[in-house]
């Protein structure tokens, strides 16, 4: 297993370098260092001297990839790409273009994001699986068709609709929860509860249908017929056999949301003014702060690769037939 993990880590290095390079190229195709200076200085009449000073302070006064004024290794190291990208491999994100310490910001903002994402993920996963199993038990009945129609209807409604209704009715008219904002500590649940409920409801239709399709594929396999022939009840067949054998596709789907547990929800945090990493990224995009955007994209890539590795390892826990080579 350890050799497999080591190989996967080695494979991830060129992937992270590629993500870093593509992010760098895409950003500088849109903005030049001069454009970034004008945006950050925020003045209508910015002189060339002001731009040069800002670029020197932020490290954008060097060439992008190759410095012809330097010789040897210096021609590569004395460039914007090398000095801004190599520290990312050590998870040293440096400072934003506005002067903020990105590592410190991440360490502070990750907790509101986790406070929102973890309950939403756990509650949604359990709810989706329970409803999907219930639909499988009712397969062929009118009630099962009705719940399927409801699931499609929930999928057809934009998540923004649930946010607007939640803020307008539940928070604004009924005053059950605050409309927006965040407060750390024990009272944080009052600000997190409404976004969590909205997140679960918004993803209920798609989640239930997806898990239902997984379970329907499993119940047609021979081992299910064997379990029923032994006299097991439908509950025992579903929860002891079907659910266990469906864990591999479930784990594969779960890994997709692992980065969001840390990175936060872009839309939810923005609408509810939660100071997490999602709103942090949106603010950086709006202000065109390349340092923060690059850091968040790289961090998301690292988390996704870690999630894939953890998923592969977890396969051995639910299916002994899976072996590492």
C-alpha positions as CSV (number, residue, x, y, z in Angstrom):
1,X,0.0,0.0,0.0
2,X,2.8,2.4,0.9
3,X,4.4,2.0,-2.5
4,X,1.1,2.7,-4.2
5,X,0.6,5.9,-2.1
6,X,4.2,7.0,-2.9
7,X,3.6,6.5,-6.6
8,X,0.3,8.4,-6.5
9,X,2.1,11.3,-4.7
10,X,4.8,11.3,-7.4
11,X,2.0,11.3,-10.1
12,X,0.4,14.3,-8.5
13,X,3.4,16.6,-8.8
14,X,3.2,17.1,-12.6
15,X,-0.6,17.5,-12.3
16,X,-0.1,20.3,-9.7
17,X,2.6,21.9,-11.8
18,X,0.3,21.7,-14.8
19,X,-2.6,23.3,-12.9
20,X,-0.3,26.0,-11.7
21,X,1.0,26.7,-15.2
22,X,-2.5,26.8,-16.7
23,X,-3.8,29.1,-14.0
24,X,-0.8,31.4,-14.5
25,X,-1.3,31.5,-18.3
26,X,-5.0,32.1,-18.2
27,X,-4.7,35.0,-15.7
28,X,-1.9,36.8,-17.6
29,X,-3.8,36.3,-20.9
30,X,-6.4,38.6,-19.3
31,X,-4.3,41.0,-17.2
32,X,-0.8,42.3,-17.5
33,X,1.1,43.4,-14.4
34,X,0.4,47.0,-15.4
35,X,-3.4,46.3,-15.4
36,X,-3.1,44.6,-12.0
37,X,-1.3,47.7,-10.7
38,X,-4.0,50.1,-11.9
39,X,-6.7,47.9,-10.4
40,X,-5.0,47.6,-7.0
41,X,-4.0,51.3,-6.8
42,X,-7.6,52.2,-7.5
43,X,-6.8,55.7,-8.8
44,X,-8.1,57.3,-12.0
45,X,-4.9,59.0,-12.6
46,X,-2.1,56.5,-12.0
47,X,1.3,57.6,-13.1
48,X,3.9,55.3,-14.7
49,X,6.1,55.8,-11.7
50,X,3.3,54.6,-9.4
51,X,2.8,51.5,-11.5
52,X,6.6,50.7,-11.5
53,X,6.7,51.2,-7.7
54,X,3.8,48.8,-7.2
55,X,5.2,46.2,-9.5
56,X,8.6,46.3,-7.7
57,X,6.9,46.0,-4.3
58,X,4.8,43.0,-5.3
59,X,7.4,41.2,-7.4
60,X,5.8,41.8,-10.8
61,X,8.7,43.8,-12.2
62,X,10.4,40.7,-13.6
63,X,9.7,38.8,-16.9
64,X,7.1,36.1,-16.9
65,X,9.1,33.0,-17.7
66,X,12.6,33.8,-18.9
67,X,14.8,36.7,-17.7
68,X,17.3,37.5,-20.5
69,X,19.1,39.9,-18.2
70,X,20.2,37.0,-16.0
71,X,22.6,34.1,-16.8
72,X,22.4,30.5,-15.9
73,X,19.8,29.3,-13.5
74,X,19.0,33.0,-12.7
75,X,17.3,33.3,-16.1
76,X,14.6,31.0,-14.8
77,X,14.5,31.8,-11.1
78,X,14.4,35.6,-11.5
79,X,11.0,35.4,-13.1
80,X,7.4,36.0,-12.0
81,X,6.4,32.4,-12.7
82,X,9.2,30.8,-10.6
83,X,8.9,33.2,-7.6
84,X,5.1,33.1,-7.5
85,X,4.6,29.4,-8.3
86,X,7.4,27.4,-6.7
87,X,6.5,28.4,-3.1
88,X,3.0,26.9,-3.7
89,X,4.5,23.4,-3.7
90,X,5.4,24.1,-0.1
91,X,1.9,25.4,0.6
92,X,3.5,28.9,1.1
93,X,0.9,31.2,-0.5
94,X,2.7,34.4,0.4
95,X,0.8,37.7,0.4
96,X,-2.1,38.9,-1.7
97,X,-1.7,41.8,-4.1
98,X,-3.4,43.9,-1.6
99,X,-0.8,43.0,1.1
100,X,-2.8,40.4,3.1
101,X,-1.1,37.2,4.4
102,X,-3.0,34.5,2.5
103,X,-2.0,31.6,4.8
104,X,-3.3,33.5,7.8
105,X,-6.6,34.3,5.9
106,X,-7.0,30.7,5.0
107,X,-6.4,29.5,8.6
108,X,-9.1,32.0,9.8
109,X,-11.7,31.5,7.0
110,X,-11.5,27.7,6.8
111,X,-13.5,27.3,10.0
112,X,-16.7,29.1,8.9
113,X,-16.5,27.1,5.6
114,X,-16.2,23.8,7.5
115,X,-19.0,24.8,9.9
116,X,-21.2,25.2,6.9
117,X,-20.0,22.4,4.6
118,X,-19.5,19.5,7.0
119,X,-23.1,19.5,8.4
120,X,-24.5,20.0,4.9
121,X,-22.5,17.1,3.5
122,X,-23.3,14.7,6.3
123,X,-27.0,15.5,6.5
124,X,-27.4,15.5,2.7
125,X,-25.6,12.2,2.4
126,X,-27.7,10.4,5.0
127,X,-31.0,12.0,3.8
128,X,-30.3,11.1,0.1
129,X,-29.5,7.5,0.9
130,X,-32.5,7.0,3.2
131,X,-34.9,8.5,0.6
132,X,-33.3,6.5,-2.2
133,X,-33.6,3.3,-0.3
134,X,-37.2,4.1,0.5
135,X,-38.0,4.7,-3.2
136,X,-36.4,1.3,-4.0
137,X,-38.6,-0.4,-1.5
138,X,-41.6,1.2,-3.1
139,X,-40.6,0.5,-6.6
140,X,-43.5,0.0,-9.0
141,X,-46.0,1.7,-6.8
142,X,-47.8,5.0,-7.3
143,X,-46.0,6.5,-4.3
144,X,-42.7,5.7,-5.8
145,X,-43.6,7.4,-9.1
146,X,-44.9,10.4,-7.2
147,X,-41.6,10.7,-5.2
148,X,-39.7,10.4,-8.5
149,X,-41.7,13.3,-10.0
150,X,-41.0,15.4,-6.9
151,X,-37.3,14.6,-7.2
152,X,-37.3,15.8,-10.8
153,X,-39.2,18.9,-9.8
154,X,-36.6,19.7,-7.1
155,X,-33.8,19.2,-9.6
156,X,-35.5,21.7,-12.0
157,X,-35.5,24.6,-9.5
158,X,-32.4,26.7,-9.3
159,X,-30.6,26.8,-6.0
160,X,-30.9,30.6,-6.0
161,X,-34.7,30.2,-5.7
162,X,-34.3,28.3,-2.4
163,X,-31.9,30.9,-1.1
164,X,-34.2,33.8,-1.9
165,X,-37.3,32.0,-0.4
166,X,-35.2,31.1,2.7
167,X,-34.0,34.6,3.2
168,X,-37.3,36.3,2.4
169,X,-39.8,34.0,4.1
170,X,-38.0,31.9,6.8
171,X,-35.6,34.6,7.9
172,X,-37.3,37.8,6.8
173,X,-41.0,37.1,7.6
174,X,-40.9,34.3,10.2
175,X,-37.6,35.5,11.8
176,X,-36.5,31.9,12.6
177,X,-32.9,32.6,11.6
178,X,-30.7,35.6,10.8
179,X,-31.0,36.8,7.2
180,X,-27.2,36.9,6.8
181,X,-23.9,37.3,8.8
182,X,-21.8,35.0,10.9
183,X,-20.7,34.8,14.6
184,X,-18.1,32.4,15.8
185,X,-18.5,30.3,18.9
186,X,-21.6,28.5,20.2
187,X,-24.0,31.0,18.5
188,X,-22.7,30.1,15.1
189,X,-25.4,27.5,14.6
190,X,-28.1,30.2,14.3
191,X,-26.3,31.6,11.2
192,X,-25.4,28.2,9.8
193,X,-28.7,26.4,10.2
194,X,-30.6,28.1,7.4
195,X,-27.8,27.7,4.7
196,X,-27.5,24.0,5.7
197,X,-31.2,23.4,5.3
198,X,-31.3,25.2,2.0
199,X,-28.2,23.2,0.8
200,X,-29.8,19.9,1.7
201,X,-33.1,20.7,0.0
202,X,-31.4,22.1,-3.1
203,X,-29.4,18.9,-3.6
204,X,-32.1,16.5,-2.5
205,X,-33.6,15.8,-5.9
206,X,-30.4,15.1,-7.8
207,X,-28.9,13.1,-4.9
208,X,-31.9,10.9,-4.4
209,X,-32.2,10.0,-8.1
210,X,-28.4,9.3,-8.3
211,X,-28.4,6.9,-5.3
212,X,-31.7,5.4,-6.4
213,X,-30.1,4.5,-9.8
214,X,-27.1,2.9,-7.9
215,X,-29.4,0.8,-5.7
216,X,-31.6,-0.3,-8.6
217,X,-28.6,-1.6,-10.4
218,X,-27.6,-3.6,-7.4
219,X,-31.0,-5.2,-6.6
220,X,-31.0,-6.9,-10.0
221,X,-27.8,-8.9,-9.3
222,X,-27.8,-12.6,-8.4
223,X,-26.6,-12.2,-4.8
224,X,-29.8,-10.2,-4.0
225,X,-32.0,-13.0,-5.3
226,X,-30.0,-15.5,-3.2
227,X,-30.5,-13.3,-0.1
228,X,-34.2,-13.2,-0.7
229,X,-34.4,-16.9,-1.2
230,X,-32.8,-17.4,2.2
231,X,-35.8,-15.7,3.7
232,X,-34.3,-12.3,4.5
233,X,-36.7,-9.4,4.8
234,X,-36.5,-6.6,2.3
235,X,-35.0,-4.3,4.9
236,X,-32.2,-6.8,5.6
237,X,-31.6,-7.3,1.9
238,X,-31.3,-3.5,1.2
239,X,-29.4,-2.4,4.3
240,X,-27.1,-5.4,4.9
241,X,-26.4,-6.4,1.3
242,X,-27.4,-3.8,-1.3
243,X,-26.0,-0.8,0.6
244,X,-22.8,-2.5,1.4
245,X,-22.1,-3.5,-2.2
246,X,-23.1,0.0,-3.4
247,X,-20.4,1.6,-1.3
248,X,-17.8,1.8,-4.1
249,X,-19.9,4.0,-6.4
250,X,-21.1,6.0,-3.4
251,X,-17.5,6.6,-2.3
252,X,-16.6,7.6,-5.9
253,X,-19.3,10.3,-5.8
254,X,-18.5,11.5,-2.3
255,X,-14.9,12.4,-3.3
256,X,-16.2,15.1,-5.7
257,X,-17.4,17.1,-2.8
258,X,-14.4,16.7,-0.5
259,X,-12.6,19.9,-1.8
260,X,-15.8,21.9,-1.2
261,X,-15.8,20.8,2.5
262,X,-12.7,22.9,2.9
263,X,-13.0,25.4,0.1
264,X,-16.6,26.4,1.1
265,X,-19.6,27.1,-1.0
266,X,-19.1,30.1,-3.3
267,X,-22.8,31.0,-3.7
268,X,-24.0,30.1,-0.2
269,X,-21.3,32.0,1.5
270,X,-21.7,35.1,-0.7
271,X,-25.5,35.3,-0.2
272,X,-25.4,34.8,3.5
273,X,-22.3,36.9,4.1
274,X,-20.4,34.0,5.8
275,X,-16.6,34.9,5.9
276,X,-15.4,31.5,4.6
277,X,-13.1,30.5,1.8
278,X,-15.9,30.6,-0.8
279,X,-16.6,34.3,-0.3
280,X,-12.9,34.8,0.0
281,X,-12.4,33.4,-3.5
282,X,-15.3,35.4,-4.9
283,X,-13.9,38.7,-3.5
284,X,-10.5,37.9,-4.9
285,X,-12.0,37.3,-8.4
286,X,-14.0,40.5,-8.2
287,X,-10.9,42.5,-7.2
288,X,-8.7,40.5,-9.6
289,X,-6.3,39.6,-6.9
290,X,-4.2,37.0,-8.8
291,X,-2.3,35.8,-5.7
292,X,-5.4,34.7,-3.9
293,X,-7.0,33.2,-7.0
294,X,-3.9,31.2,-7.8
295,X,-3.6,30.0,-4.1
296,X,-7.2,28.9,-4.0
297,X,-7.1,27.0,-7.3
298,X,-3.9,25.3,-6.2
299,X,-5.3,24.4,-2.8
300,X,-8.4,23.0,-4.5
301,X,-6.3,20.8,-6.7
302,X,-4.3,19.5,-3.8
303,X,-7.5,18.6,-1.9
304,X,-9.0,16.9,-4.9
305,X,-5.9,14.7,-5.4
306,X,-5.9,13.9,-1.6
307,X,-9.6,13.0,-1.9
308,X,-9.0,10.6,-4.8
309,X,-6.2,8.9,-2.9
310,X,-8.4,8.5,0.2
311,X,-11.1,7.1,-2.0
312,X,-8.9,4.5,-3.5
313,X,-7.7,3.5,0.0
314,X,-11.3,3.3,1.3
315,X,-12.2,0.9,-1.5
316,X,-10.1,-1.8,0.4
317,X,-12.3,-1.3,3.5
318,X,-15.6,-1.9,1.7
319,X,-14.4,-4.4,-0.9
320,X,-11.7,-7.0,0.0
321,X,-11.3,-7.9,-3.7
322,X,-9.6,-4.5,-4.3
323,X,-5.9,-4.8,-4.0
324,X,-3.1,-2.3,-4.5
325,X,-0.2,-3.1,-6.9
